[in-house]
């Protein structure tokens, strides 16, 4: 599972390089293993997650689940727990949306403290209403917890494809940048927050997100 880790000073850069970057048991296991490694470190830290090419993440690996429906349920539950973990992660986190973020990929982006998206190409989209895969209460809560409720309603009920300027105006992302600048912007923002006291930040994240994380199944 091709998610790599490199460091730029105090910023840990995770790069997902699996083409469409589909969410499945393997990708979540790899992401959580890297988060385990980073969480065990001490000192200044911030974390950036990005992809390569056209996709940040094209959502759940539905093709893989066709032959094994039980894996779909287990993967969905693990995605919810991983998002809960990221809500509470004891370092500042940034999602660098290099390309499309659809469905589960869009929800994963909601787990981060800050999002920057390409201004020229790529969509943030909850397309479940198009493909006939209804959200449950936990998936809805992830989106409505992070982005403005009115935007979440539009996203869920219209499957609107938000481009960068649309997403910025709607409160889905905090910034947009040109293609070549998205990752650099994310790293710069992360570096500005890497020296925050991680113990205090963790406590404040729990105040902000603890109830949501528990609802999503996070127990650690």
C-alpha positions, 0 to 999 in steps of 0.5 A: 500500500503506497503511502509514504512518509517524509519529513520537512523539518517538523512537518511529516508529509504523508503522500498517498500514491495509489492512483485513485487512492481508494479507501480499503482495509489495506490503505487504512492499516497503512495510514494508521501505522504511520499515525502510530509512528508519528504519535509516538514521537516527541517534540514539534510536529505537524502532519500533512496528507496529500495524494499525487496526480488526479486524486486526493482520494476517490473514496471507498474501494467499492469494486473490491467490496463486491466480492466480499460485502462483509469487508465493506462494513468493516472498512466503513467502521474503520474509516469512521474510527480513523477520522475520529482519530484524526480529529483528536490527533495530538499535532496540527493536521493539514489536508493538501487536496491535490485533486478530486476528493469524492465521497469517503475521500471528501469525508476523510478530508474533513478530519483535518484541522486545515484544508487547501485545495487546487484552485484550477481543477479537481472537485470535492463531492459527496456523490452518494445521492448519484450512486445510490449509497446512502449516508448513515448517521455517523457519516453525516455527522462527520461532514456536518461536524466540520463544515457549515451545516447548510453546505453539508445539506447541499452536498448530501442532497445534490451531489454538487461538485465543488471546485476550489473557489466553490469549496472556499466560498462554501467553507469546505476548505480554508484556502486554494492554491495553484497546482504547483503550490498546493503542497507547499502551502500545506507544508507552510501552514503546518510548519507554522503550527508545528511548535504548538504544545502538543499536550495542550493541543490534544486537550483542546481538540478533545474539547472540540471533537471528543463527543464526535470522536466517541460517536464515531467509535474511537475509544483510545 
